[in-house]
Amino acid sequence: MEKHLMVCIRADDASSYAIRFIKDFFNSPCDVRITLVNIVPPKGSWDKNNALKNGKLLLEEKRDWFINNSFCEKSSIDFKTIQSRGNTAREIVQEGHKGMYDAIVLGRQTSSMLEEFFDYSVGSRVIWEEINFPLWFCKCPHDIPKKDILLCVDEDEPSQRIADHVGFILNDNHNHKITMLHVRDAKSKKSVNIKDVFALTREHLIGNGVNQERIKELVIESNNVTKAILTEAAKGDYAAVAAGRGVHDRSATEKLFPKSVCVNLLQGLKGTALWISR
């Protein structure tokens, strides 16, 4: 089945990370349908016609790079510009719902402490929006593309939804293996049957067409779930870390000191992409 990805494009290097990730990750990137989206500044912030024109030129430039480096036809890539109304994160999410994409792909620079403290990052804000589709955050890629997926699993529904997504994306992308990782938190009072979690996750993967031989299990004992995932991601040959994210409101304290594992992974991962599903 065709994968349709929405790729958010801005006039910075981070946008190139997203395009580069797609080119490097897929066996046949030309089989992936891509829509490049640029959100231009609100009306009145500068000349509307020039903003839309410059946005279109930027999208054409990114499209041409992708075509020239992956030998795809123009027909496999669409693009559109959207006039912002002042909330870029929400407009990305609205377009995601409207276009019914299989994932929204964003490039992301390594964030600064100042950016995270004041919540400037569009990526940090998108992650808190109400979404029903996966988000991919791509950071500066490695010179030699990495492979494989580190799939973080537990008994919660978001974990199983991201497992289903990973299976869908990798069903015909056979050069990637999947490591199902469960971090057993000794501080947690919840009792988790790891065998059942792995069995259910494996069902999602195999049900999407992933071969059994491409799947393995890993359990790590740690009191710090985020640190355990980051450590494994750094030492493994992983192109992406995939994790489910539960739905809850962000408190004022959490805005400054994020407790969400996914938010902390977004800040902590270096060259490895992060896939998130609610």
C-alpha positions in Angstrom: 0.0 0.0 0.0 1.2 3.5 -0.9 2.6 5.6 1.9 1.6 9.3 1.8 3.8 11.6 3.9 3.4 15.3 4.5 6.7 17.0 4.8 6.9 20.5 6.5 9.3 22.8 4.7 10.8 26.0 6.0 13.7 28.2 4.8 16.3 26.5 7.1 18.6 23.5 7.1 16.2 21.4 9.3 13.7 21.1 6.4 16.5 19.3 4.4 16.9 16.8 7.2 13.3 15.6 6.6 13.8 15.2 2.9 17.1 13.5 3.3 15.7 11.1 5.9 13.0 9.9 3.4 15.5 9.5 0.6 17.9 7.5 2.8 15.3 5.4 4.7 13.1 3.9 2.0 14.3 1.2 -0.4 12.3 2.8 -3.1 11.6 6.5 -2.1 9.9 7.0 -5.5 7.1 4.6 -4.3 6.3 7.0 -1.4 3.9 9.8 -2.2 5.1 13.1 -0.7 3.3 16.4 -0.2 5.7 19.3 0.6 3.9 22.0 2.7 5.2 25.5 3.5 3.3 27.7 5.9 4.0 31.4 5.0 3.8 34.2 7.5 0.4 35.8 8.4 -1.2 38.5 6.3 0.2 41.9 7.1 3.5 40.6 8.5 5.1 41.2 5.1 3.9 41.3 1.5 1.4 38.4 0.9 2.2 37.9 -2.8 6.0 37.8 -2.2 5.5 35.4 0.7 3.4 33.0 -1.4 5.8 33.3 -4.3 8.9 32.7 -2.1 7.1 29.7 -0.5 6.4 28.1 -3.8 10.1 28.7 -5.0 11.3 27.0 -1.8 9.1 24.0 -2.3 10.2 23.7 -5.9 13.8 23.8 -4.8 13.3 21.0 -2.2 11.3 19.0 -4.7 14.0 19.2 -7.4 16.7 18.2 -4.9 14.7 15.1 -3.9 14.0 14.2 -7.6 17.6 14.7 -8.6 18.9 12.6 -5.7 16.4 9.8 -5.8 15.6 9.7 -9.5 11.9 10.1 -9.0 9.3 11.7 -11.3 7.7 15.0 -10.5 4.3 13.3 -10.4 5.2 11.6 -7.1 5.6 14.9 -5.2 2.9 17.5 -4.6 3.3 20.8 -2.8 1.2 23.5 -1.3 1.6 26.8 0.5 -0.7 27.7 3.4 -1.2 31.3 4.6 -0.6 31.3 8.4 -3.2 32.7 10.8 -0.6 32.9 13.6 -0.3 29.4 15.0 2.0 27.4 12.8 1.8 24.2 15.0 -2.0 24.1 14.8 -2.0 24.8 11.1 0.4 21.9 10.5 -2.0 19.7 12.5 -5.1 20.9 10.7 -3.5 20.2 7.3 -2.5 16.7 8.7 -6.1 16.0 9.5 -7.4 17.4 6.2 -4.9 15.5 4.0 -5.3 12.2 5.8 -1.5 11.6 5.6 0.1 8.5 7.0 2.6 10.7 8.9 3.7 14.3 9.3 7.4 14.7 8.8 9.3 17.7 10.4 13.0 18.5 10.3 14.4 19.7 13.6 17.6 21.4 14.7 19.2 20.3 17.9 17.2 22.5 20.3 18.8 25.1 22.5 18.0 25.4 26.2 16.6 28.9 25.5 14.3 27.5 22.8 12.9 24.8 25.1 12.6 27.1 28.1 10.4 29.5 26.2 8.7 26.8 24.0 9.7 28.5 20.8 10.1 25.3 18.8 7.2 24.4 16.4 8.0 20.7 17.0 7.7 21.1 20.7 4.2 22.6 20.2 3.0 20.2 17.6 3.6 17.3 19.9 1.0 18.7 22.4 -1.7 19.2 19.8 -4.7 16.8 19.3 -3.6 14.5 16.6 -4.7 11.2 15.2 -1.7 10.6 12.9 2.0 9.8 13.6 4.7 12.5 13.7 8.2 12.1 12.5 10.9 14.4 13.8 14.2 14.2 11.7 17.4 15.6 13.0 20.7 16.1 11.2 21.4 12.8 9.4 24.5 10.7 9.7 26.9 10.7 6.8 26.3 6.9 6.5 22.6 6.3 6.8 21.5 4.1 9.7 19.0 1.4 9.5 16.5 -0.3 11.7 13.8 0.8 14.2 13.9 0.9 18.0 10.2 0.4 18.9 9.5 1.3 22.5 6.6 -0.8 23.8 4.3 -1.2 26.8 0.8 -2.2 27.5 -0.8 1.1 26.7 -2.9 1.8 23.5 -0.5 4.5 22.1 2.3 2.0 22.2 0.2 -0.5 20.1 -0.8 2.3 17.6 2.9 3.2 16.9 3.6 -0.6 16.5 0.9 -0.8 13.9 2.4 2.3 12.2 5.9 0.8 12.2 4.5 -2.4 10.7 2.7 -0.5 8.0 5.7 1.7 7.0 8.2 -1.3 7.1 6.1 -4.0 5.4 7.7 -3.6 2.0 10.9 -1.9 3.3 12.9 -5.1 4.0 16.3 -3.6 4.8 15.2 -2.5 8.2 14.8 -4.7 11.3 12.8 -3.9 14.4 13.9 -4.1 18.0 10.9 -4.2 20.4 12.2 -2.5 23.5 10.6 -2.5 26.9 12.2 -0.6 29.7 11.2 -2.1 33.1 11.0 0.7 35.6 11.8 -0.7 39.0 10.1 2.4 40.6 6.8 1.8 38.9 4.1 0.1 40.8 2.4 -1.2 37.6 2.8 -4.9 36.9 3.4 -5.4 33.2 3.4 -8.8 31.6 6.3 -8.3 29.1 5.6 -11.5 27.2 2.0 -10.4 26.5 3.2 -6.9 25.5 5.8 -8.4 23.0 3.2 -10.9 21.7 0.6 -8.2 21.0 3.2 -5.9 19.4 4.5 -8.7 17.2 0.9 -9.3 16.1 0.7 -5.7 14.8 4.0 -6.0 13.0 3.3 -9.4 11.4 -0.3 -8.4 10.6 1.1 -5.6 8.5 3.4 -8.0 6.6 6.7 -7.7 8.5 8.5 -11.0 8.5 9.1 -12.7 11.8 12.9 -12.9 11.3 13.1 -9.1 11.2 11.8 -8.7 14.8 13.7 -9.1 18.0 13.0 -8.4 21.7 15.0 -6.4 24.2 14.3 -5.7 27.9 16.3 -3.1 29.9 16.1 -2.6 33.6 16.3 1.1 34.5 14.8 3.7 36.8 15.2 6.3 34.0 13.1 5.3 31.0 14.3 8.2 28.8 17.9 7.7 29.6 17.7 3.9 28.8 16.1 4.6 25.4 18.6 7.3 24.5 21.5 5.0 25.5 20.3 2.1 23.4 19.5 4.5 20.5 23.1 5.8 20.6 24.8 2.5 20.5 22.5 0.7 18.1 22.2 1.1 14.3 18.8 2.8 14.5 17.4 5.1 11.9 14.5 6.0 14.2 13.1 5.5 17.7 9.3 4.9 17.7 7.2 5.5 20.8 3.6 6.0 21.7 2.5 9.0 23.7 -0.4 9.2 26.1 -2.8 12.1 26.0 -2.8 14.5 28.9 -2.8 18.3 29.4 0.4 20.1 29.9 0.8 21.9 33.2 2.8 25.1 33.6 5.5 23.1 35.4 5.7 20.5 32.7 6.1 23.3 30.1 9.4 24.2 31.7 10.4 20.8 32.9 8.9 18.2 30.5 7.9 14.9 32.1 6.7 13.2 28.9 9.2 10.6 27.7 8.5 11.5 24.1 9.2 15.2 24.8 12.4 14.3 26.5 13.4 12.0 23.6 12.7 14.8 21.2 15.2 17.0 23.0 17.7 14.2 23.7 18.0 12.3 20.4 20.9 13.4 18.2 21.0 12.1 14.6 18.2 9.5 15.1 14.7 10.3 14.0 11.8 10.1 16.5 8.4 8.7 15.4 5.5 9.4 17.8 1.9 8.2 17.8 -0.9 9.0 20.3 
